[in-house]
């Protein structure tokens, strides 16, 4: 079982996101962007060799991505309209990702075997996603690219604020009324 740490809510506009191992030494680099067809996210080792490439092949309400490991397409992933319904299926690998994506707490399974567990962890220099890989170290870069994709999709949400959606939007849509006393 290996643990990795990736900075949470890291904007790809800020450059490269460094993924640290359990001793907090730099292990992988995540770079790139998503949002338009043809955009890519890359996971590189510390020598700069590209290990995994996630390419966006469609955009819109339901974007679709292709994952290539060492230049061979191994999987595809897409969000469905029930994205916040907390289940994503990774085609070809037959992985199911389930949990609470908004709070960065989810697990990846293959059949009944847990492959990855992700949870947030507060460190002195900010919030990180703790990735606990329970299976093979060969799959670590693939897990990192999927976790980076889910993190990019969650950058608009503040994980420390309470999830009171109704009052949050109520104050945006309707200005407060004042009354005289």
URBEL-V224422 format. One record per pair of residues at least 4 apart in sequence whose C-alpha atoms are under 8 Angstrom apart, sorted by the first residue. I is the first residue (numbers start at 1). GAP is how many residues later the second one is. If there is no record, write none. Layout:
I|GAP + I|GAP
This chain:
1|131 + 1|132 + 1|133 + 1|134 + 2|19 + 2|20 + 2|130 + 2|131 + 2|132 + 2|135 + 3|18 + 3|19 + 3|127 + 3|128 + 3|129 + 3|130 + 4|15 + 4|16 + 4|17 + 4|18 + 4|126 + 4|127 + 4|128 + 5|14 + 5|15 + 5|16 + 5|17 + 5|19 + 5|123 + 5|124 + 5|125 + 5|126 + 6|11 + 6|12 + 6|13 + 6|14 + 6|122 + 6|123 + 6|124 + 6|125 + 7|10 + 7|11 + 7|12 + 7|119 + 7|120 + 7|121 + 7|122 + 8|112 + 8|118 + 8|119 + 8|120 + 8|121 + 8|143 + 9|142 + 9|143 + 9|145 + 9|146 + 10|4 + 10|7 + 10|141 + 10|142 + 10|145 + 11|4 + 11|141 + 11|144 + 12|4 + 12|5 + 12|19 + 12|20 + 12|21 + 12|140 + 13|20 + 15|16 + 15|17 + 16|13 + 16|14 + 16|15 + 16|16 + 17|12 + 17|13 + 17|14 + 18|8 + 18|9 + 18|10 + 18|11 + 18|12 + 19|7 + 19|8 + 19|9 + 19|10 + 19|11 + 20|4 + 20|5 + 20|6 + 20|7 + 20|8 + 21|4 + 21|5 + 21|6 + 26|20 + 27|18 + 27|19 + 28|15 + 28|16 + 28|17 + 28|18 + 28|113 + 29|13 + 29|14 + 29|15 + 29|16 + 29|17 + 30|11 + 30|12 + 30|13 + 30|14 + 30|115 + 30|118 + 31|10 + 31|11 + 31|12 + 32|7 + 32|8 + 32|9 + 32|10 + 33|6 + 33|7 + 33|8 + 34|5 + 34|6 + 34|7 + 34|22 + 35|4 + 35|21 + 35|24 + 36|20 + 36|22 + 36|23 + 37|19 + 37|20 + 37|21 + 37|22 + 38|17 + 38|18 + 38|19 + 38|20 + 39|16 + 39|17 + 40|13 + 40|14 + 40|15 + 40|16 + 41|12 + 41|13 + 41|14 + 41|104 + 42|8 + 42|9 + 42|10 + 42|11 + 42|12 + 42|103 + 43|7 + 43|8 + 43|9 + 43|10 + 43|98 + 43|101 + 43|102 + 44|4 + 44|5 + 44|6 + 44|7 + 44|8 + 45|4 + 45|5 + 45|6 + 50|20 + 51|18 + 51|19 + 51|90 + 52|15 + 52|16 + 52|17 + 52|18 + 52|19 + 52|89 + 52|90 + 52|93 + 53|14 + 53|15 + 53|16 + 53|17 + 53|18 + 53|92 + 54|11 + 54|12 + 54|13 + 54|14 + 54|91 + 55|10 + 55|11 + 55|12 + 56|7 + 56|8 + 56|9 + 56|10 + 57|6 + 57|7 + 57|8 + 57|9 + 58|4 + 58|5 + 58|6 + 58|7 + 59|4 + 59|5 + 61|20 + 62|16 + 62|17 + 62|18 + 62|19 + 63|15 + 63|16 + 64|12 + 64|13 + 64|14 + 64|15 + 65|11 + 65|12 + 65|13 + 66|7 + 66|8 + 66|9 + 66|10 + 66|11 + 67|6 + 67|7 + 67|8 + 67|9 + 67|10 + 67|75 + 68|4 + 68|5 + 68|6 + 68|7 + 69|4 + 69|5 + 69|73 + 74|18 + 74|19 + 75|15 + 75|16 + 75|17 + 75|18 + 76|14 + 76|15 + 76|16 + 77|11 + 77|12 + 77|13 + 77|14 + 78|10 + 78|11 + 78|12 + 79|4 + 79|9 + 80|8 + 82|4 + 83|4 + 83|5 + 84|16 + 84|17 + 84|18 + 86|11 + 86|12 + 86|13 + 86|14 + 86|15 + 87|9 + 87|10 + 87|11 + 87|12 + 88|8 + 88|9 + 88|10 + 89|5 + 89|6 + 89|7 + 89|8 + 90|4 + 90|5 + 90|6 + 90|7 + 91|4 + 93|17 + 94|16 + 94|17 + 95|13 + 95|14 + 95|15 + 95|16 + 96|12 + 96|13 + 96|14 + 97|9 + 97|10 + 97|11 + 97|12 + 98|8 + 98|9 + 98|10 + 99|6 + 99|7 + 99|8 + 100|4 + 100|5 + 100|6 + 101|4 + 101|5 + 101|49 + 101|53 + 102|52 + 102|55 + 102|57 + 103|17 + 103|56 + 104|14 + 104|15 + 104|16 + 104|25 + 104|47 + 105|12 + 105|13 + 105|14 + 105|15 + 106|11 + 106|12 + 106|13 + 107|7 + 107|8 + 107|9 + 107|10 + 107|11 + 108|6 + 108|7 + 108|8 + 108|9 + 109|4 + 109|5 + 109|6 + 109|7 + 110|4 + 110|5 + 114|20 + 114|21 + 115|18 + 115|19 + 115|20 + 116|15 + 116|16 + 116|17 + 116|18 + 116|19 + 116|27 + 117|13 + 117|14 + 117|15 + 117|16 + 117|17 + 118|11 + 118|12 + 118|13 + 118|14 + 119|10 + 119|11 + 119|12 + 120|7 + 120|8 + 120|9 + 120|10 + 121|6 + 121|7 + 121|8 + 121|9 + 122|4 + 122|5 + 122|6 + 123|4 + 123|5 + 131|13 + 133|4 + 133|7 + 135|4 + 136|4 + 139|4 + 140|4 + 141|4 + 142|4 + 143|4 + 144|4 + 145|4 + 146|4 + 147|4 + 148|4 + 149|4 + 150|4 + 151|4 + 164|4 + 165|4 + 166|4 + 167|4 + 168|4 + 169|4 + 170|4 + 171|4 + 171|5
